[in-house]
Amino acid sequence: MRGMGNMQGMMKKMQKMQKEMMEAQEALNAEQFEGVAGGGMVKVIVTGQREVVEVNLDSSVVDPDDIEMLQDLIVVATNEALKKVDEKTNATMGKFTQGMNLPF
């Protein structure tokens, strides 16, 4: 019967870790990340759920004769913001999956 006590203890630890993981994921999802391009002329804000919630453009970057540059700047800013989400997710959630080789 000693093994059952260990199993119950391990189950409680797993439940606690699962709760902490859910709380950490919820906090990440609520957080916002900013990507910037063109020296701050283009800013994109995304959530931890990787949803674009805001795009800010400086009027000086809006040139009807050079739409391609504006498009490129938006892509760069968006990718930078998404990279920040990935980095924060890996740093935050990695402590839960360390050594387990599990995707999250």
Residue frames relative to the residue before (quaternion, step in Angstrom):
aa qw qx qy qz dx dy dz
M 1.0000 0.0000 0.0000 0.0000 0.00 0.00 0.00
R 0.4964 0.6607 -0.4429 0.3478 3.60 1.19 -0.26
G 0.6184 0.5728 -0.3365 0.4199 3.56 1.06 -0.71
M 0.6207 0.5557 -0.3403 0.4359 3.59 1.08 -0.67
G 0.6291 0.5292 -0.3339 0.4612 3.57 1.04 -0.73
N 0.6471 0.5089 -0.3093 0.4761 3.54 1.01 -0.82
M 0.6461 0.5226 -0.3151 0.4585 3.56 1.01 -0.83
Q 0.6528 0.5025 -0.3155 0.4711 3.58 0.96 -0.83
G 0.6465 0.5151 -0.3146 0.4667 3.55 0.99 -0.83
M 0.6601 0.4976 -0.3078 0.4711 3.55 0.98 -0.81
M 0.6309 0.5292 -0.3308 0.4609 3.59 1.02 -0.75
K 0.6440 0.5105 -0.3210 0.4707 3.60 0.99 -0.79
K 0.6418 0.5151 -0.3202 0.4692 3.57 1.01 -0.80
M 0.6518 0.5127 -0.3086 0.4660 3.58 0.99 -0.85
Q 0.6480 0.5067 -0.3202 0.4699 3.59 0.98 -0.81
K 0.6406 0.5148 -0.3217 0.4703 3.56 1.01 -0.81
M 0.6639 0.4954 -0.3058 0.4694 3.57 0.93 -0.89
Q 0.6321 0.5287 -0.3342 0.4575 3.59 0.99 -0.77
K 0.6440 0.5099 -0.3151 0.4753 3.58 0.98 -0.83
E 0.6607 0.4979 -0.3070 0.4705 3.59 0.93 -0.86
M 0.6336 0.5233 -0.3295 0.4649 3.60 1.02 -0.74
M 0.6560 0.5075 -0.3127 0.4629 3.58 0.94 -0.85
E 0.6507 0.5080 -0.3120 0.4703 3.57 0.99 -0.83
A 0.6490 0.5079 -0.3125 0.4723 3.59 0.99 -0.84
Q 0.6549 0.5031 -0.3148 0.4678 3.60 0.97 -0.82
E 0.6372 0.5207 -0.3265 0.4650 3.59 0.99 -0.79
A 0.6440 0.5087 -0.3183 0.4746 3.58 0.99 -0.81
L 0.6431 0.5104 -0.3200 0.4728 3.60 0.97 -0.81
N 0.6561 0.5261 -0.3135 0.4410 3.57 0.91 -0.90
A 0.6913 0.4787 -0.2729 0.4674 3.58 1.05 -0.73
E 0.5928 0.5932 -0.3600 0.4088 3.57 1.19 -0.49
Q 0.2544 -0.7500 0.5898 0.1578 3.55 -1.23 0.57
F 0.1698 -0.7816 0.5981 0.0508 3.53 -1.12 0.83
E 0.2298 -0.7973 0.5498 0.0964 3.55 -0.95 0.92
G 0.1213 -0.7500 0.6467 0.0682 3.51 -1.06 0.87
V 0.1349 -0.8042 0.5781 0.0293 3.56 -0.97 0.90
A 0.0110 0.7795 -0.6263 0.0051 3.55 -1.13 0.69
G 0.7942 0.3097 -0.2195 0.4744 3.54 -1.27 0.35
G 0.6487 -0.5445 0.3220 0.4231 3.55 1.00 0.79
G 0.7334 -0.4100 0.2258 0.4931 3.56 1.11 0.65
M 0.4841 0.6759 -0.4383 0.3415 3.60 1.24 0.02
V 0.7570 0.2036 -0.1360 0.6058 3.59 1.21 -0.47
K 0.0082 0.7834 -0.6203 0.0390 3.56 -0.86 1.04
V 0.0799 -0.7738 0.6281 0.0209 3.53 -0.98 0.93
I 0.1360 -0.7811 0.6067 0.0567 3.55 -0.92 0.95
V 0.0411 -0.7844 0.6187 -0.0154 3.54 -0.91 1.04
T 0.4506 -0.6543 0.5281 0.2997 3.54 -1.26 0.41
G 0.6718 -0.4749 0.3839 0.4193 3.53 -1.33 0.09
Q 0.6251 0.5044 -0.3334 0.4937 3.57 1.27 -0.24
R 0.4979 -0.6988 0.3852 0.3397 3.56 1.35 0.26
E 0.4529 0.6497 -0.4705 0.3891 3.57 1.08 0.77
V 0.3823 -0.6957 0.5575 0.2431 3.56 -0.90 0.95
V 0.0992 -0.8228 0.5591 0.0256 3.58 -0.69 1.09
E 0.8140 0.0598 -0.0126 0.5776 3.57 1.17 -0.38
V 0.0449 -0.7482 0.6613 0.0282 3.53 -1.17 0.77
N 0.0751 -0.7975 0.5986 0.0075 3.56 -0.73 1.12
L 0.0770 -0.8004 0.5945 0.0041 3.55 -0.82 1.06
D 0.3813 -0.6723 0.5842 0.2476 3.54 -0.97 0.88
S 0.5486 -0.6489 0.4073 0.3348 3.60 -0.85 0.89
S 0.6161 0.5743 -0.3542 0.4063 3.60 1.10 -0.58
V 0.6643 0.5005 -0.3073 0.4623 3.60 1.18 -0.40
V 0.6035 0.5451 -0.3567 0.4598 3.59 1.26 -0.21
D 0.1270 0.7753 -0.5959 0.1664 3.53 -0.25 1.38
P 0.3881 -0.7534 0.4767 0.2333 3.61 -0.40 1.17
D 0.6689 0.4944 -0.2979 0.4683 3.58 1.17 -0.46
D 0.7721 0.2578 -0.1591 0.5587 3.60 1.24 -0.15
I 0.0037 0.8358 -0.5458 0.0587 3.55 0.69 1.14
E 0.6088 0.5838 -0.3564 0.4020 3.60 1.01 -0.75
M 0.6335 0.5216 -0.3431 0.4571 3.61 0.96 -0.75
L 0.6540 0.5090 -0.3109 0.4653 3.58 0.93 -0.88
Q 0.6397 0.5201 -0.3221 0.4654 3.58 0.95 -0.83
D 0.6538 0.5147 -0.3078 0.4614 3.58 0.95 -0.89
L 0.6583 0.5104 -0.3106 0.4579 3.58 0.96 -0.85
I 0.6379 0.5170 -0.3276 0.4674 3.58 1.01 -0.75
V 0.6381 0.5184 -0.3225 0.4691 3.58 0.99 -0.83
V 0.6605 0.5089 -0.3107 0.4562 3.60 0.89 -0.94
A 0.6780 0.4901 -0.2953 0.4615 3.60 0.87 -0.93
T 0.6472 0.5172 -0.3172 0.4616 3.59 0.98 -0.83
N 0.6726 0.4923 -0.2977 0.4654 3.58 0.89 -0.91
E 0.6224 0.5307 -0.3426 0.4621 3.60 1.05 -0.69
A 0.6581 0.5007 -0.3091 0.4698 3.59 0.94 -0.87
L 0.6672 0.4962 -0.3050 0.4644 3.59 0.94 -0.85
K 0.6078 0.5426 -0.3479 0.4637 3.58 1.08 -0.67
K 0.6382 0.5221 -0.3226 0.4649 3.58 1.03 -0.78
V 0.6108 0.5359 -0.3446 0.4700 3.58 1.06 -0.74
D 0.6669 0.5066 -0.3011 0.4561 3.58 0.89 -0.96
E 0.6611 0.5118 -0.3110 0.4519 3.58 0.90 -0.90
K 0.6772 0.4803 -0.2923 0.4747 3.58 0.92 -0.90
T 0.6327 0.5279 -0.3305 0.4602 3.58 1.01 -0.79
N 0.6679 0.4951 -0.3021 0.4665 3.57 0.88 -0.91
A 0.6679 0.4964 -0.3062 0.4624 3.59 0.95 -0.83
T 0.7141 0.4616 -0.2558 0.4600 3.58 0.93 -0.90
M 0.7653 0.3761 -0.2005 0.4823 3.55 0.75 -1.04
G 0.5387 0.6533 -0.3896 0.3622 3.57 1.18 -0.47
K 0.6190 0.5548 -0.3583 0.4251 3.58 1.06 -0.62
F 0.6557 0.5026 -0.3160 0.4664 3.59 1.17 -0.48
T 0.7659 0.3604 -0.1827 0.5001 3.56 1.05 -0.74
Q 0.3257 0.7792 -0.4830 0.2313 3.57 1.27 0.09
G 0.8402 0.1621 -0.1427 0.4974 3.53 -0.77 1.05
M 0.6334 0.5471 -0.3331 0.4342 3.59 1.25 -0.14
N 0.2602 -0.7934 0.5039 0.2212 3.60 1.24 -0.42
L 0.4179 0.6962 -0.4681 0.3486 3.55 0.97 0.97
P 0.4039 -0.6803 0.5372 0.2923 3.63 -0.99 0.67
F 0.1118 -0.7920 0.5925 0.0953 3.60 -1.17 0.45
